[in-house]
Amino acid sequence: MESRRDWHEDDEFWELAEPLMFDDIRMQGALPDVEHVIALAQVEPPASVLDLCCGPGRHSVEFARKGFTVTGVDRTARYLERARKAAGGLPVEWVHEDARRFVRPERFDLAINMYTSFGYFESPEEDLLVASNLAQSLKPGGALVMQLVGKEVIVKRFVERTWEQRGDITLLQEHRLHSNFSAIENRWTLQTKSGVKEIGFVVRLYAATEMKALLHQAGFSSVRFFGSLEGLPYDQTALRMIVVARK
């Protein structure tokens, strides 16, 4: 099973993955996500929010509806076009840019990076660059909220293969862990009315101690971990790694 490390720059990947990653259920779940993030970060409108790797804008739009000043950044043009349509007349700034290049010094009160949108790149140094860009883009005292799958969660929940039905798509997911739990390699086989397609992707994995060290190196002064956006502990019951870092 092979997956190119530059999969994140393949527009065909994002087009094929769109109905799986951003179906109606996930889009409708954005509002409670945003309400939990607001509570974790302790921010109020009209604070400025950076949604890095915003995808089709599901969180950006909900923040804007609540009166926040929002900038959504993504490298996939089709997602940004969908986000613009979803926003309607809401005053959201949409930026077509790579996370490794986007930085606006001391511009934002809150930055978010949701739905495991970190760890895509070839080297750990590029992850550090993204984290440093986030730290630089925050005002002093600003908060970063990240939603990831940590190594600790992967160890508990790992399965090599799953089948499921998503509307008209039959999806086979295959997973392989790289040595020392450094990354997870994923292969999706999609069977649709038009035929069978395969897409693959690799995401670097971090334990809480590793993520804390990286964020401190990037310029954050404090880092806390939770097991859910509701603020549950990051322990053996956690389903996600939620990071709340303060500049």
C-alpha positions as CSV (number, residue, x, y, z in Angstrom):
1,M,0.0,0.0,0.0
2,E,1.6,3.3,-1.2
3,S,0.5,6.9,-0.6
4,R,2.5,9.8,-1.9
5,R,3.5,12.3,0.7
6,D,2.4,15.2,-1.6
7,W,-1.2,13.9,-1.7
8,H,-2.4,17.1,-0.1
9,E,-1.5,19.0,-3.3
10,D,-3.6,16.7,-5.6
11,D,-6.9,18.4,-6.5
12,E,-8.4,15.1,-7.6
13,F,-7.9,13.7,-4.1
14,W,-9.9,16.5,-2.5
15,E,-12.6,16.2,-5.2
16,L,-13.0,12.5,-4.6
17,A,-12.8,12.8,-0.8
18,E,-15.3,15.7,-0.6
19,P,-18.6,13.7,-0.3
20,L,-17.0,11.5,2.4
21,M,-15.3,14.2,4.4
22,F,-17.9,16.9,4.1
23,D,-21.3,15.2,4.0
24,D,-24.5,16.8,5.3
25,I,-24.1,15.3,8.8
26,R,-20.6,16.8,9.2
27,M,-21.6,20.1,7.8
28,Q,-24.5,20.4,10.2
29,G,-22.2,19.5,13.1
30,A,-20.2,22.7,12.7
31,L,-22.3,24.9,15.0
32,P,-21.8,22.8,18.2
33,D,-18.1,22.5,17.3
34,V,-17.9,26.3,17.2
35,E,-19.7,26.8,20.5
36,H,-17.3,24.4,22.2
37,V,-14.3,26.1,20.7
38,I,-15.5,29.5,21.9
39,A,-15.8,28.1,25.4
40,L,-12.4,26.5,25.3
41,A,-10.6,29.6,23.9
42,Q,-12.7,32.1,26.0
43,V,-13.3,34.5,23.1
44,E,-16.2,36.7,22.3
45,P,-17.3,38.5,19.1
46,P,-16.1,40.6,17.3
47,A,-12.8,38.9,18.0
48,S,-10.8,38.0,14.9
49,V,-10.6,34.3,13.9
50,L,-8.2,32.5,11.6
51,D,-9.6,29.1,10.3
52,L,-6.5,27.5,8.8
53,C,-7.3,24.6,6.4
54,C,-10.9,25.8,6.5
55,G,-12.1,23.4,3.7
56,P,-15.6,24.3,2.6
57,G,-15.9,26.8,5.4
58,R,-18.2,25.0,7.8
59,H,-16.6,26.5,10.9
60,S,-15.8,29.8,9.3
61,V,-19.4,30.5,8.4
62,E,-20.7,29.6,11.9
63,F,-18.1,32.0,13.5
64,A,-19.2,34.7,11.1
65,R,-22.9,34.2,11.9
66,K,-22.0,34.7,15.6
67,G,-20.4,38.1,14.8
68,F,-16.7,37.2,14.7
69,T,-14.3,38.7,12.2
70,V,-13.3,35.6,10.1
71,T,-10.5,34.7,7.7
72,G,-10.7,31.2,6.1
73,V,-7.5,29.8,4.5
74,D,-7.3,26.7,2.3
75,R,-5.2,25.5,-0.7
76,T,-8.1,23.9,-2.5
77,A,-10.0,26.3,-4.7
78,R,-13.1,24.1,-5.1
79,Y,-13.6,24.1,-1.3
80,L,-13.2,27.9,-1.1
81,E,-15.8,28.3,-3.8
82,R,-18.2,26.1,-1.9
83,A,-17.4,28.1,1.3
84,R,-18.2,31.4,-0.5
85,K,-21.6,30.1,-1.5
86,A,-22.3,28.8,2.0
87,A,-21.4,32.2,3.5
88,G,-23.9,34.0,1.4
89,G,-23.6,37.7,2.3
90,L,-21.6,37.1,5.5
91,P,-18.3,39.1,5.5
92,V,-15.8,36.3,5.6
93,E,-12.4,36.7,4.0
94,W,-11.4,33.7,1.9
95,V,-7.7,33.2,1.2
96,H,-6.4,30.6,-1.3
97,E,-3.0,29.8,0.2
98,D,-0.8,27.0,1.6
99,A,-0.6,26.7,5.4
100,R,3.2,26.7,5.1
101,R,3.1,30.2,3.6
102,F,0.2,32.0,5.3
103,V,1.2,34.3,8.1
104,R,-0.2,37.7,9.3
105,P,1.8,38.9,12.3
106,E,-0.3,39.5,15.4
107,R,-3.6,39.8,13.5
108,F,-5.9,37.2,15.2
109,D,-7.4,36.6,18.6
110,L,-8.1,32.9,17.8
111,A,-6.8,30.4,15.3
112,I,-8.4,27.0,14.7
113,N,-7.1,24.0,12.8
114,M,-9.8,21.4,12.8
115,Y,-10.6,17.9,11.6
116,T,-7.0,16.5,11.6
117,S,-5.6,19.2,9.2
118,F,-2.1,19.0,10.6
119,G,0.8,16.6,9.8
120,Y,0.2,16.5,6.0
121,F,3.7,17.5,4.9
122,E,6.8,15.6,4.1
123,S,9.0,16.7,7.0
124,P,8.4,17.5,10.7
125,E,10.2,20.8,10.0
126,E,7.2,21.8,7.8
127,D,4.8,21.0,10.7
128,L,6.9,23.3,12.9
129,L,6.7,26.0,10.2
130,V,2.9,25.8,10.1
131,A,2.8,26.0,13.9
132,S,5.2,28.9,13.9
133,N,3.0,30.7,11.4
134,L,0.0,30.2,13.6
135,A,1.9,31.6,16.6
136,Q,3.1,34.6,14.7
137,S,-0.4,35.3,13.4
138,L,-1.9,35.4,16.9
139,K,-2.0,38.5,19.0
140,P,-0.2,38.3,22.4
141,G,-2.5,36.1,24.6
142,G,-4.3,34.7,21.6
143,A,-5.4,31.1,21.5
144,L,-5.0,28.2,19.1
145,V,-7.5,25.3,19.1
146,M,-6.5,22.2,17.2
147,Q,-8.5,18.9,16.6
148,L,-6.3,15.9,15.9
149,V,-6.1,12.2,16.3
150,G,-3.2,11.6,18.8
151,K,-1.0,8.5,18.9
152,E,-2.6,7.6,22.2
153,V,-6.0,7.4,20.5
154,I,-4.7,5.5,17.5
155,V,-3.2,2.8,19.7
156,K,-6.5,2.2,21.4
157,R,-8.8,2.4,18.3
158,F,-6.6,1.1,15.4
159,V,-8.1,-1.4,12.9
160,E,-6.5,-2.4,9.6
161,R,-9.7,-2.4,7.5
162,T,-13.3,-1.2,7.6
163,W,-16.2,-1.2,5.2
164,E,-19.1,1.2,5.3
165,Q,-21.9,2.7,3.1
166,R,-22.0,6.4,2.6
167,G,-25.0,7.2,0.4
168,D,-24.3,5.9,-3.0
169,I,-20.6,5.2,-2.1
170,T,-19.3,1.9,-0.7
171,L,-16.1,2.8,1.1
172,L,-13.3,0.4,2.0
173,Q,-10.7,2.0,4.4
174,E,-7.3,0.4,4.9
175,H,-4.8,1.6,7.4
176,R,-1.1,1.0,8.0
177,L,1.1,2.4,10.8
178,H,4.6,3.5,10.0
179,S,7.4,2.5,12.3
180,N,7.4,4.0,15.8
181,F,3.9,5.2,15.2
182,S,5.4,8.1,13.3
183,A,2.5,8.3,10.7
184,I,-0.6,6.6,9.6
185,E,-1.0,5.6,5.9
186,N,-4.5,5.4,4.6
187,R,-6.0,3.9,1.4
188,W,-9.6,4.5,0.5
189,T,-11.4,2.5,-2.2
190,L,-14.6,4.1,-3.4
191,Q,-17.1,2.1,-5.3
192,T,-19.7,4.4,-7.0
193,K,-22.2,4.2,-9.9
194,S,-19.4,5.4,-12.2
195,G,-16.8,2.8,-11.1
196,V,-14.1,2.3,-8.6
197,K,-11.6,4.9,-7.5
198,E,-8.7,4.7,-5.0
199,I,-7.1,7.5,-3.1
200,G,-4.3,7.4,-0.5
201,F,-2.9,9.8,2.1
202,V,-0.4,9.9,4.9
203,V,-0.7,11.9,8.2
204,R,2.1,12.3,10.7
205,L,1.0,11.4,14.2
206,Y,1.9,13.2,17.5
207,A,1.6,12.1,21.1
208,A,0.6,14.8,23.5
209,T,4.2,15.2,24.8
210,E,5.4,15.6,21.3
211,M,2.8,18.1,20.3
212,K,3.4,20.1,23.5
213,A,7.2,20.3,22.7
214,L,6.5,21.3,19.1
215,L,4.1,24.1,20.0
216,H,6.4,25.5,22.7
217,Q,9.2,25.5,20.1
218,A,6.8,27.3,17.7
219,G,6.3,30.1,20.2
220,F,3.3,29.2,22.4
221,S,3.6,29.8,26.1
222,S,1.1,27.2,27.4
223,V,-0.5,24.1,25.9
224,R,-3.4,22.1,27.3
225,F,-5.0,18.9,26.1
226,F,-8.6,17.6,26.1
227,G,-10.2,14.4,24.9
228,S,-13.1,16.2,23.2
229,L,-14.3,19.6,22.2
230,E,-16.6,19.5,25.2
231,G,-13.5,19.6,27.4
232,L,-13.4,16.0,28.6
233,P,-10.0,14.8,29.9
234,Y,-7.3,13.5,27.4
235,D,-7.1,10.1,29.0
236,Q,-7.9,6.5,28.1
237,T,-11.5,7.4,27.1
238,A,-10.5,10.1,24.6
239,L,-11.7,9.9,21.0
240,R,-9.7,12.9,19.8
241,M,-6.8,15.0,20.8
242,I,-8.0,18.6,21.4
243,V,-5.1,21.1,21.8
244,V,-5.6,24.6,23.4
245,A,-2.4,26.6,23.2
246,R,-1.9,30.2,24.3
247,K,0.6,32.6,22.8
